[in-house]
Amino acid sequence: MPQIIAANGINLSVTVQGEGPLVILMHGWPELALSWRHQIPALVAAGYQVAAPDMRGYGDSDKPHETAAYTLDIIADDMEAIAAHLGAVKWVAIGHDWGAPVAWRCALRFPNQVAAVFCLSVPHSGPPPIPFFDIIEARYPDQFFYMRYFQQEGVAEAEFENAGWIPALKRVFYMGSGQGVANRSGRRVPRDSTMLASVDDPPPGPMPFMSDDELHQYAAAFEKSGFRGPLSWYRNFPQNAADARAYGDNVIHQPAGFLAGDREMVLAMLPGQLENLRQKCTDLRAEIILKGDVGHWVQQERPNEVNEALITFLNGVRDRL
């Protein structure tokens, strides 16, 4: 059962298992600690203590109302507070989707505590040279782009709630999966479309990487908590960029690793991300692209390969912990 940890002024629901050096697993949107269900037992068996929180705004963790409560610096502070609560002087940050920018930020913000960092799907980068949404406007001027749509408070929240959590989440999960990307389930639609209008219905039956019971667990959590907190993560791009500039060159000097699928949507959004990753990490020990129609939910779609990569990386940095 998860435990409630008082961290950085809020309460976080955190699954904590195992003994040994601490690894914190940070999930993304629209997920929960549940997304690490395949990794937790494998990492515990490999001799690590694992903490997997429902990140702030999600699940049974607190959900501050203010949008400004969801910046990367604040959420990184949540993670260090978890580590301090568990008595860890050194720990490893592992993140996926929005959890990846948090993990990268943890490495910058806590260089003496975060001994290493490994991220899935979203490479490290410094703040963009121009505002992020200016880049999006240039690249997607007339096309729907979900992050731009999410800026309108209450709009996406209402769309998901009105559509029903199970069908809405299933469409998003399928669209981002390797199978969904290969089948082009994400449609090119006009700028003024909605999120769910840009996504085809998935095939009937369970998804290959997620049972109906697991989908229902996600849906039950969001039905209870709503989407304001999770979507607030998308509404702090200017502040996140401003905060990033305080870290200077944004170069990460700890051992780092990156893994994504060959159908990763994030890597297709903007060019040059892997090249930037290599420039911004001085000790990049792993850069792995899993082949064979592997999508965004990589730790759920290919758990065995992800577990092997994580354990290999962790064992290689264990002397730092």
N, C-alpha and C positions, 0 to 999 in steps of 0.2 A: 504494500500500500504506500502511496506517496506520503511524504511528511510535509508539514507546513513550516517553512523557514522564513523568519522575519529578515528581510533583506532590503537595505536601501530605502527604508520608509514604507515598504509594502510587504504583504505576505505572498510568498510564492509556493506553489504546490510542486514538490520536487521528488521524483523517484530516485532513491539513493540505494545502491546495492554494491556489494563487494568490499574487498579490502586491498590496500596497496596505493600506489600513486593515483592522484585524483585526475579524472577526465570529466569535463563538463560538455554535454551534448546539447547543442542549441538548435531548435527546430525553426522552420520558417512558416510562410503563409500558404494555404490555410490549414495548418497542422497543429500538432500537440506533441508532448513527449512520446505519445503513442507511435510517432513516425520512426522512433529509434528502437522499436520492439525487437528487431532482429539483431541489433548491435549490442544491446545491454548485456544479455547473457554471454555473448561471445567475448566481450571485453572483460567481464567479471571472471570468466573461466581463464582468461589470459593473465590474470593477476592484477587487475586494476579496480580501483573504486570508481564507480560511475555515478554521476549526478545528471539527471535529465529533467529539467524543469519544464512545466507549462510556462512559456515565456509571459512576461507581463502583458495583460490584455486577453490572455487565452485561458481556457479550461477553468480550473479551480484556483488559479492565481488571481490576484487583485487586478482591477481594470480601472485605472484612473481615468476620469472623464476628459481631462485637458489633453488636447492634441500634443502640446509641448512636452508632455510626460513620456513621450515615446521616441526620444532621440537616441542615437547610437551610444553617445557617451553615458547617458542615464542607464541604458540597458546593459552596457558593459559593466557599470557599477553594480548592477544587480548580480552579475555573474561573479565578480570578485567578492561580493558579500556572501554568496553561497559558499565559495571556497573558504573564506574566513570562518564561517559558521562551522564548517566541517574540519577546521584545523589544518588546512593545507597551506603550506608556505609557498610551494611551487605546484603548478597544475598545467594541464594541457587544454587548450580551447579547440573544440571541434564544432563546426557549424554547417548548416545546409540552408539554401535559399536565404531569407532575411537573417537567419542565424549565422550565415557566413560573414556578412559585413560586421555583425556583432563580434564574432570571434576574431576577425582581423583587427577590429578596433581594440579589443581586449589586449592583443599583442602589443599594440602601440601605447595604450594607456597604462598598462601594467607590465613594463618590460622586465621588472625584477621578479614578478610572480608568475607570469605566463612563460613557461619554459619552452613551449612549442605550440604550433597552430596548424590545423589541417582542416581544409574546407571543401565542401561539395557544391558544385554547380555554379557558384558565383566567385570569380577570381578577385583578388585584391587589386585595388586601384586607389590612387590619390584623388583629391577633389578635382572635378572637371575644370578645364580652363574657362569655360563659360557656364552659365546656369544649366542644370541638367535638362530642364524642360525646353530651353532654347535648342538643345541638341535634338530632343524629341520632335520639336516643331519642324526642324529642318529635315529630319529623316522620315517622319510620318505626318506630313502636313494635312492630308485629306483622308487619312486612314485612321480607324479606331485604334487607340492604344490604351491598354487597360490602366496603366499607372496614371495617365492624364485623367481618365474617367474617375479614378478613385479620389481625386482631389476635391470633388464636390461632396461636402459632408452630408450624410444622410441618404444620398442617391443610391450608391451601390449597396449600402446596408439594407435599404428597403427592397431593392431588386432581389437580393438573395433570400430575405425573409419571406417575401411574397411568393417566390418560386417554390419554396419548400426546401429544407436543408438537404435532404437526401438526394433529390434529383439535381439540385444546383451544385453541390459538392462533387457528385459523381461526374458531371460534365467537366468541371474544372480539372479534376484528377485525371480523367481519361484524356482530355485535350493535351495535358502536359506530359503524358506518358510516351514512351517510345512508339507504342502502337498507334496512339492518337496522332502524334506528329507525322508518322509515316503515312497515315491515312488522311492527313490534312484536315483534321477535325476542327482546327482553328481557322475560321474563315476570314478572308479579307473583306471587311465591311466598312461603310462610310464612317467618318469621324464622329457623327452624332449618334451612333448606335450604342447599344448597351453591352455589358460584359457577356451575358448569357446569349444574346443575339449573335455574338461573334463565335459561338462554339456549337458544333453539331452535337446531337444526341449520341451518347455512346451505344454500342451494341447491347442487346439484352443480356442479362446474366451477370455474375460477378466479374470484376476486373481481374486480370491474371495476377496482379501484385497486391490485391487488397480484397479480402473476403467481404461479403455483405455485412457480417457482424462487425468487422473493423470499420467499414464505412458508416454503419449505424452509430458506432461509438463516437466518431468524429461529429456526425450530425447532432447527436444528443448534446454534446458539449457546446456546439455553437447555438443550438436552439436555446440553451440555458443562458449563455453569456452574450449572444449577439455578436455583431461584427465591427462595432465602433472601435474597440481597442485594436484588433488586428489591422484594420484599415488605417488607423492613425499612424502606424509605422510608415506608410507611404506619404504622409503629409508633412514631413520634416526634411525634405531634401535641401532646402537652403540652409537650415541650421546645421544639418549634418556636414555640409560642405564647409561652412564657416568654422565649425569645430575641428574638422580635419586639418585645416590650415594651421591650427595651433601646434600640430605635431611636426611641422617643418616639412621635410622631404617625403614623409609618409613611408619611408623604407622600413621594412620589417627585417630585423637581424636574427631573430630566433629561427631555429629549424622550422621549415614550412612544407606543407604538402597540399596538393590540389587534385581533385578527381571529379570527372563529369562523364556523362554518357555521350555517345556520338550523335544523339538526337536532342542535345541540350538546347532549349529555346533561348536561354539567357545569352549563350555564346553567339547566337545568331542575331541578337538584337542590335548590337553595335560592333563594329570591326575593331581588331587590335587588342582584344582583352587579354589573350594569353601572352602576347608580346609585352604588354604592360605589367602583367604578373611577374614575368621573369626579371624585369627591370626593378621592380619594387620589393623583391625578396632576395636577399643576399645569400641565403642558404636554402634554396628550393630543392628539397630532397626527393620529391615525387611530383610528377605531372602526368596523370593517368587519364586516358580517354578510353572508356569501356566501349567495345564494339558490339554491334548486333542489335540495332534499334533500341538503344537504352535512352530513356527520357529523363525528365527533370526529377522524378521521385526516385533517384538512383539507389538510395539505401533500402528502399522498399522493392524496387524492381530487380536489383541484383545484390541481394544481401550478402551472399557468400563472398563475392569478389570485393565488395566494400569492406567487409570484416577483415579479409586477408590483408587488404591495403592498409587499413587502420592499425591492425596489430603489428604489421611489419614496421610501419612508421613509429609507433609508440615504443616498440622494443628497441628501435634505433636511437631513441632519445631518453631512454629510461635512466641513464646515468646522470641526466640533468635534473632529475626529479627527487 
